[in-house]
């Protein structure tokens, strides 16, 4: 018996607009990790450039830091909960 590969994010495209943004796939997880690492690196590079090269004393360059520490983890938390609820709802429909 062949195992079927199920991609949850591509199932029923266009049925729900939230599915496009919140259903996780490996591609979205990989992209999120790349964005997170990029935000951390950009935060450190910009801070180093401003304080080291330009000799301007600032508290910090917060934009990329906020993205890396607050926005991306909140997105992944919401997406994980949404994906779990979607899968559980799908399993419940199969039982009925």
Backbone as JSON, one array per atom type, in Angstrom:
{
  "sequence": "XXXXXXXXXXXXXXXXXXXXXXXXXXXXXXXXXXXXXXXXXXXXXXXXXXXXXXXXXXXXXXXXXXXXXXXXXXXXXXXXXXXXXXXXXXXXXXXX",
  "N": [[0.84, -1.17, 0.0], [0.62, 2.18, -0.91], [1.96, 5.08, 0.61], [0.33, 8.1, 1.06], [1.28, 11.4, 0.41], [0.55, 14.13, 2.28], [-0.13, 17.46, 1.95], [-0.94, 19.96, 3.88], [-1.22, 22.73, 3.62], [-1.77, 23.19, 0.92], [-4.17, 22.03, 0.46], [-7.51, 22.37, -0.51], [-7.37, 25.09, -1.84], [-7.95, 28.59, -1.58], [-10.28, 28.34, -0.15], [-10.39, 29.35, 2.43], [-9.23, 32.42, 3.51], [-7.53, 32.75, 5.67], [-6.18, 30.36, 5.81], [-4.16, 30.55, 3.92], [-2.28, 32.21, 5.14], [-1.79, 31.18, 7.72], [-1.68, 28.34, 7.87], [0.78, 26.0, 8.4], [3.62, 24.95, 6.55], [6.49, 23.07, 5.46], [7.98, 24.74, 3.89], [7.15, 27.32, 4.68], [8.0, 27.31, 7.34], [10.79, 27.08, 7.04], [11.3, 29.46, 5.6], [10.49, 31.31, 7.54], [12.43, 30.88, 9.52], [14.71, 31.75, 8.14], [14.07, 34.47, 7.78], [13.99, 35.24, 10.46], [16.69, 34.83, 11.32], [17.92, 36.61, 9.56], [16.83, 39.06, 10.45], [17.96, 39.24, 13.01], [20.71, 39.35, 12.37], [20.77, 41.7, 10.75], [19.96, 43.58, 12.65], [22.16, 43.53, 14.43], [24.27, 44.27, 12.68], [23.49, 46.86, 11.81], [23.42, 48.24, 14.24], [26.13, 48.02, 15.0], [27.33, 49.41, 12.88], [26.26, 52.02, 13.21], [27.11, 52.75, 15.81], [29.87, 52.11, 15.8], [31.16, 52.9, 13.31], [29.98, 55.38, 12.53], [30.13, 56.67, 14.93], [28.02, 57.45, 16.59], [26.18, 57.7, 19.46], [23.63, 55.72, 20.43], [20.69, 54.35, 21.96], [19.75, 51.89, 20.95], [19.08, 50.13, 17.89], [16.0, 49.48, 17.24], [14.16, 48.28, 15.4], [14.61, 45.85, 13.77], [15.22, 44.17, 15.83], [12.8, 44.03, 17.29], [11.23, 42.77, 15.37], [12.55, 40.27, 15.22], [12.4, 39.28, 17.85], [9.79, 39.6, 18.82], [7.65, 39.75, 16.8], [7.98, 37.6, 14.86], [8.1, 35.19, 16.52], [5.49, 35.37, 17.69], [3.89, 35.15, 15.4], [4.54, 32.5, 14.6], [3.61, 31.06, 16.82], [0.82, 31.57, 16.72], [0.32, 30.46, 14.18], [0.99, 27.76, 14.59], [-0.95, 26.97, 16.49], [-3.27, 27.43, 14.95], [-2.85, 25.61, 12.82], [-2.88, 23.16, 14.2], [-5.52, 23.18, 15.19], [-6.87, 23.14, 12.74], [-6.12, 20.62, 11.72], [-7.17, 18.93, 13.71], [-9.9, 19.5, 13.41], [-10.29, 18.53, 10.86], [-9.78, 15.8, 11.25], [-11.89, 15.2, 12.95], [-14.07, 15.61, 11.24], [-13.69, 13.47, 9.49], [-14.29, 11.32, 11.13], [-17.0, 11.63, 11.55]],
  "CA": [[0.0, 0.0, 0.0], [1.41, 3.39, -1.0], [1.65, 6.16, 1.54], [0.04, 9.36, 0.4], [1.89, 12.58, 1.0], [-0.49, 15.14, 2.48], [0.33, 18.82, 2.19], [-2.11, 20.63, 4.45], [-1.33, 24.11, 3.16], [-2.27, 23.24, -0.44], [-5.48, 21.4, 0.41], [-8.6, 23.32, -0.65], [-6.88, 26.46, -1.97], [-8.96, 29.62, -1.74], [-11.46, 28.09, 0.67], [-10.34, 30.26, 3.56], [-8.08, 33.31, 3.36], [-6.6, 32.55, 6.79], [-5.36, 29.19, 5.52], [-3.0, 30.99, 3.15], [-1.3, 32.85, 6.01], [-1.53, 30.53, 9.0], [-1.37, 26.9, 7.81], [2.23, 25.83, 8.26], [4.23, 23.92, 5.71], [7.93, 23.11, 5.67], [8.49, 25.91, 3.18], [6.91, 28.49, 5.53], [8.87, 27.2, 8.52], [12.15, 27.39, 6.58], [11.31, 30.88, 5.29], [10.43, 32.03, 8.81], [13.75, 30.8, 10.16], [15.62, 32.63, 7.39], [13.71, 35.84, 8.12], [14.4, 35.48, 11.85], [18.14, 34.97, 11.36], [18.23, 37.86, 8.86], [16.48, 40.18, 11.32], [18.97, 39.31, 14.08], [21.97, 39.81, 11.77], [20.61, 43.1, 10.37], [19.95, 44.37, 13.89], [23.53, 43.64, 14.93], [25.08, 45.03, 11.73], [23.11, 48.27, 11.83], [23.87, 48.79, 15.52], [27.58, 48.14, 14.93], [27.66, 50.48, 11.93], [25.92, 53.32, 13.77], [27.95, 53.08, 16.98], [31.3, 51.95, 15.53], [31.66, 53.65, 12.16], [29.5, 56.76, 12.57], [30.41, 57.18, 16.27], [26.82, 58.05, 17.16], [25.72, 56.91, 20.6], [22.18, 55.55, 20.52], [20.33, 53.25, 22.86], [19.75, 50.68, 20.13], [18.26, 50.2, 16.68], [15.04, 48.47, 17.7], [13.21, 47.74, 14.43], [14.87, 44.45, 13.45], [15.16, 43.45, 17.1], [11.38, 43.78, 17.57], [10.78, 41.74, 14.42], [13.14, 38.97, 15.55], [12.08, 38.8, 19.19], [8.37, 39.65, 19.13], [6.72, 39.52, 15.69], [8.12, 36.26, 14.27], [7.61, 34.15, 17.44], [4.03, 35.44, 17.82], [3.33, 34.57, 14.18], [4.66, 31.05, 14.63], [2.71, 30.54, 17.85], [-0.54, 31.61, 16.16], [0.26, 29.52, 13.06], [0.99, 26.4, 15.13], [-2.28, 26.72, 17.06], [-4.21, 27.37, 13.83], [-2.63, 24.36, 12.1], [-3.36, 22.06, 15.05], [-6.98, 23.23, 15.17], [-7.29, 22.73, 11.41], [-5.93, 19.17, 11.61], [-8.16, 18.28, 14.59], [-11.22, 19.65, 12.79], [-10.3, 17.63, 9.71], [-9.91, 14.45, 11.79], [-13.25, 15.07, 13.48], [-14.97, 15.47, 10.09], [-13.54, 12.11, 8.96], [-14.98, 10.39, 12.03], [-18.46, 11.79, 11.42]],
  "C": [[0.89, 1.24, 0.0], [0.98, 4.4, 0.05], [1.42, 7.43, 0.74], [0.69, 10.5, 1.15], [0.82, 13.67, 1.08], [0.17, 16.47, 2.78], [-0.87, 19.64, 2.62], [-2.3, 22.02, 3.86], [-1.91, 24.21, 1.75], [-3.64, 22.6, -0.59], [-6.55, 22.47, 0.39], [-8.12, 24.77, -0.78], [-8.03, 27.43, -2.2], [-10.19, 29.44, -0.88], [-11.51, 29.08, 1.83], [-9.08, 31.12, 3.42], [-7.06, 33.13, 4.49], [-5.69, 31.35, 6.55], [-4.07, 29.58, 4.81], [-1.9, 31.53, 4.07], [-0.89, 32.0, 7.21], [-1.3, 29.02, 8.95], [0.11, 26.73, 7.53], [2.57, 24.72, 7.29], [5.74, 24.03, 5.96], [8.54, 24.34, 5.01], [8.31, 27.17, 4.04], [7.79, 28.47, 6.78], [10.3, 27.59, 8.15], [12.28, 28.89, 6.29], [11.29, 31.72, 6.57], [11.75, 32.02, 9.55], [14.77, 31.7, 9.47], [15.34, 34.09, 7.72], [14.15, 36.18, 9.54], [15.91, 35.7, 11.95], [18.56, 36.28, 10.68], [17.94, 39.08, 9.73], [17.5, 40.35, 12.44], [20.28, 39.85, 13.52], [21.87, 41.28, 11.38], [20.6, 44.01, 11.59], [21.38, 44.59, 14.38], [24.42, 44.45, 13.99], [24.77, 46.52, 11.77], [23.58, 48.92, 13.13], [25.39, 49.0, 15.51], [27.99, 49.28, 14.02], [27.41, 51.85, 12.55], [26.85, 53.69, 14.92], [29.45, 53.03, 16.66], [31.82, 52.86, 14.45], [31.25, 55.12, 12.26], [29.75, 57.44, 13.92], [29.22, 57.95, 16.86], [26.35, 57.14, 18.29], [24.19, 56.89, 20.63], [21.91, 54.39, 21.47], [20.37, 51.93, 22.11], [18.91, 50.94, 18.89], [17.21, 49.12, 16.84], [14.21, 47.78, 16.63], [13.42, 46.25, 14.16], [14.86, 43.58, 14.71], [13.72, 43.08, 17.45], [10.84, 42.71, 16.63], [11.28, 40.37, 14.85], [12.64, 38.42, 16.88], [10.58, 38.74, 19.46], [7.49, 39.17, 17.97], [6.8, 38.08, 15.17], [7.69, 35.16, 15.25], [6.09, 34.18, 17.64], [3.35, 34.85, 16.59], [3.39, 33.05, 14.23], [3.77, 30.41, 15.69], [1.27, 30.49, 17.33], [-0.68, 30.57, 15.04], [0.24, 28.07, 13.55], [-0.37, 26.05, 15.71], [-3.31, 26.57, 15.96], [-4.08, 26.05, 13.08], [-3.13, 23.17, 12.91], [-4.88, 22.02, 15.06], [-7.53, 22.77, 13.82], [-7.2, 21.21, 11.26], [-6.96, 18.44, 12.48], [-9.57, 18.37, 14.01], [-11.36, 18.7, 11.6], [-10.46, 16.18, 10.17], [-11.32, 14.21, 12.3], [-14.27, 14.92, 12.34], [-14.89, 14.06, 9.49], [-14.27, 11.1, 9.82], [-16.49, 10.45, 11.86], [-18.97, 11.28, 10.12]]
}
